[in-house]
């Protein structure tokens, strides 16, 4: 069996690392920031998903000299003019958690009929200093209440288009097939297959 190449994912988020690892596991071993002993909390000071993804990937590449990729993801709600967007993870304020974020979003949408939303992920891949961006989008709607115990973030209140269950009610494999992050990773994989990557 051939040795899989190692690819660094600039994240401490175990849920994200596991999701992406499943997509890449055939050819790559995905390492988290913890795996490379990077304990830093990389600042996400960008005003767009693209800027934050680039900031995180550049940080790892410059500090460790490793080819890597980073993502930033936002939930964009039509009735809220695209909010929470780039601040999705901090929507309820610094120091708050995903449950607080969900509570705030449901409160903001209370009594609103338009619950259309989309998840958008941007991945920044750095290979020998060269930057490539990949985007994945999944459309759907915000549910009236939480459904399901799986997933993370806003998964329990997001129902993807064409389905009658939330992301939190899907298996990780099923979610990966259709999700915003899964789509962006598919583009990354296609890119990697066209290159002779040396980590």
C-alpha positions as a printed NumPy array, in Angstrom:
array([[  0.   ,   0.   ,   0.   ],
       [  1.425,   3.376,  -1.035],
       [  2.225,   5.898,   1.678],
       [ -0.267,   8.735,   1.699],
       [  1.084,  12.253,   1.372],
       [  0.556,  14.528,   4.343],
       [ -1.46 ,  17.714,   3.857],
       [ -1.885,  20.324,   6.577],
       [ -5.344,  21.774,   7.215],
       [ -4.991,  25.064,   9.084],
       [ -7.669,  24.372,  11.685],
       [ -8.052,  23.33 ,  15.318],
       [-11.69 ,  22.348,  14.67 ],
       [-11.835,  18.564,  15.077],
       [-15.244,  18.347,  13.346],
       [-13.937,  20.112,  10.232],
       [-10.729,  18.073,  10.192],
       [-12.694,  14.824,  10.365],
       [-15.136,  15.889,   7.628],
       [-12.383,  16.918,   5.255],
       [-10.214,  13.943,   6.19 ],
       [-12.952,  11.604,   4.987],
       [-12.941,  13.297,   1.585],
       [ -9.162,  13.201,   1.214],
       [ -8.274,   9.982,   3.019],
       [ -7.726,   7.854,  -0.09 ],
       [ -4.637,   9.779,  -1.174],
       [ -3.784,  12.191,   1.637],
       [ -3.352,  12.146,   5.389],
       [ -4.873,  15.375,   6.698],
       [ -2.987,  16.947,   9.598],
       [ -4.543,  19.56 ,  11.858],
       [ -2.758,  22.488,  13.481],
       [ -2.56 ,  20.403,  16.65 ],
       [ -0.774,  17.651,  14.717],
       [  2.01 ,  20.051,  13.7  ],
       [  2.201,  21.546,  17.21 ],
       [  0.746,  24.871,  16.146],
       [ -1.204,  25.952,  19.203],
       [ -1.653,  29.527,  18.012],
       [ -5.095,  31.063,  17.681],
       [ -4.665,  32.482,  14.181],
       [ -6.386,  35.89 ,  13.898],
       [ -9.301,  36.06 ,  11.462],
       [ -9.354,  39.79 ,  10.818],
       [-10.516,  39.707,   7.199],
       [-13.816,  41.199,   6.144],
       [-14.548,  38.41 ,   3.668],
       [-14.348,  34.623,   3.748],
       [-11.654,  34.77 ,   1.093],
       [ -9.464,  37.089,   3.18 ],
       [ -9.75 ,  34.92 ,   6.29 ],
       [ -8.926,  31.711,   4.433],
       [ -5.838,  33.364,   2.931],
       [ -4.748,  34.779,   6.305],
       [ -4.865,  31.36 ,   7.975],
       [ -3.095,  29.493,   5.184],
       [ -0.392,  32.156,   4.85 ],
       [  0.225,  32.087,   8.602],
       [  0.957,  28.361,   8.581],
       [  3.018,  28.489,   5.403],
       [  5.186,  31.366,   6.626],
       [  5.701,  29.987,  10.146],
       [  6.173,  26.296,   9.354],
       [  7.144,  26.276,   5.682],
       [  4.482,  23.656,   4.96 ],
       [  2.141,  23.51 ,   2.003],
       [ -1.339,  23.728,   3.496],
       [ -4.936,  24.739,   3.052],
       [ -7.388,  26.702,   5.177],
       [-11.075,  27.387,   4.941],
       [-13.54 ,  29.966,   6.105],
       [-17.249,  29.347,   6.067],
       [-20.24 ,  31.602,   6.482],
       [-23.981,  31.139,   6.743],
       [-25.64 ,  33.817,   4.609],
       [-29.325,  34.487,   5.313],
       [-31.253,  36.337,   2.612],
       [-33.667,  38.162,   4.938],
       [-30.722,  39.422,   7.012],
       [-28.848,  40.814,   4.   ],
       [-26.317,  37.993,   4.083],
       [-25.718,  37.978,   7.842],
       [-24.177,  36.413,   9.828],
       [-21.737,  35.784,   6.953],
       [-18.075,  36.215,   7.82 ],
       [-18.85 ,  36.487,  11.554],
       [-20.935,  33.286,  11.638],
       [-18.737,  31.649,  14.294],
       [-18.866,  34.786,  16.465],
       [-22.431,  35.895,  15.7  ],
       [-23.588,  35.966,  19.321],
       [-20.377,  37.662,  20.451],
       [-16.883,  36.702,  21.521],
       [-16.793,  33.872,  24.018],
       [-20.205,  32.558,  22.998],
       [-20.818,  29.131,  21.454],
       [-22.738,  27.561,  18.581],
       [-25.908,  27.2  ,  20.632],
       [-25.832,  30.924,  21.394],
       [-25.341,  31.672,  17.695],
       [-28.347,  29.527,  16.785],
       [-30.5  ,  31.165,  19.46 ],
       [-29.641,  34.628,  18.137],
       [-30.339,  33.667,  14.52 ],
       [-33.706,  32.073,  15.34 ],
       [-34.632,  35.183,  17.326],
       [-33.661,  37.442,  14.4  ],
       [-35.823,  35.376,  12.026],
       [-38.8  ,  35.078,  14.37 ],
       [-42.042,  35.743,  12.416],
       [-40.162,  36.196,   9.109],
       [-41.509,  34.1  ,   6.238],
       [-38.406,  34.32 ,   4.049],
       [-35.978,  31.829,   5.545],
       [-33.831,  31.255,   2.458],
       [-30.145,  30.88 ,   3.252],
       [-26.945,  29.42 ,   1.946],
       [-23.711,  28.094,   3.353],
       [-20.575,  29.246,   1.543],
       [-17.058,  27.897,   2.04 ],
       [-13.856,  29.298,   0.594],
       [-10.68 ,  27.201,   0.696],
       [ -7.247,  28.72 ,   0.227],
       [ -4.529,  26.254,  -0.843],
       [ -0.869,  27.28 ,  -0.72 ],
       [  1.649,  25.205,  -2.634],
       [  5.23 ,  26.483,  -2.591],
       [  3.908,  29.991,  -1.997],
       [  1.314,  29.938,  -4.778],
       [ -2.282,  30.616,  -3.696],
       [ -5.358,  28.974,  -5.235],
       [ -8.931,  29.563,  -4.031],
       [-11.904,  27.188,  -4.237],
       [-15.536,  27.974,  -3.408],
       [-18.429,  25.71 ,  -2.451],
       [-22.057,  26.779,  -1.961],
       [-25.169,  24.936,  -0.825],
       [-28.576,  26.604,  -0.835],
       [-31.328,  25.858,   1.646],
       [-33.427,  27.378,   4.387],
       [-33.371,  28.023,   8.11 ],
       [-35.708,  25.773,  10.093],
       [-38.043,  27.048,  12.803],
       [-36.279,  24.979,  15.443],
       [-33.356,  22.605,  15.904],
       [-33.588,  19.189,  14.255],
       [-31.028,  16.431,  14.778],
       [-28.126,  15.834,  17.124],
       [-25.251,  15.448,  14.658],
       [-23.061,  17.953,  12.891],
       [-21.846,  21.202,  14.393],
       [-22.309,  24.951,  14.094],
       [-25.651,  25.801,  12.507],
       [-26.257,  22.28 ,  11.121],
       [-29.301,  21.621,  13.331],
       [-31.275,  24.515,  11.804],
       [-30.152,  24.307,   8.161],
       [-32.177,  22.258,   5.689],
       [-30.41 ,  21.921,   2.321],
       [-32.408,  22.423,  -0.848],
       [-34.103,  19.235,  -2.065],
       [-34.109,  17.596,   1.39 ],
       [-36.559,  17.459,   4.27 ],
       [-33.964,  16.93 ,   6.991],
       [-31.308,  19.157,   8.493],
       [-27.566,  18.727,   8.116],
       [-27.57 ,  17.549,  11.739],
       [-29.86 ,  14.632,  10.791],
       [-27.514,  13.394,   8.061],
       [-24.55 ,  11.078,   8.379],
       [-21.199,  12.759,   7.866],
       [-20.791,  10.887,   4.577],
       [-24.183,  12.087,   3.288],
       [-23.503,  15.663,   4.34 ],
       [-20.059,  15.553,   2.698],
       [-21.609,  14.62 ,  -0.638],
       [-23.711,  17.775,  -0.858],
       [-22.306,  20.332,   1.559],
       [-20.606,  23.632,   0.835],
       [-17.378,  22.39 ,   2.389],
       [-17.63 ,  19.097,   0.51 ],
       [-18.009,  20.931,  -2.805],
       [-15.011,  23.161,  -2.117],
       [-12.941,  20.133,  -1.099],
       [-13.945,  18.316,  -4.307],
       [-12.477,  21.234,  -6.273],
       [ -9.328,  21.077,  -4.138],
       [ -9.02 ,  17.327,  -4.772],
       [ -9.379,  17.816,  -8.535],
       [ -6.656,  20.452,  -8.349],
       [ -4.345,  18.19 ,  -6.342],
       [ -4.769,  15.346,  -8.787],
       [ -3.484,  17.599, -11.567],
       [ -0.357,  18.407,  -9.616],
       [  2.672,  16.568,  -8.31 ],
       [  2.231,  17.623,  -4.687],
       [  5.208,  17.231,  -2.404],
       [  4.508,  18.012,   1.242]])
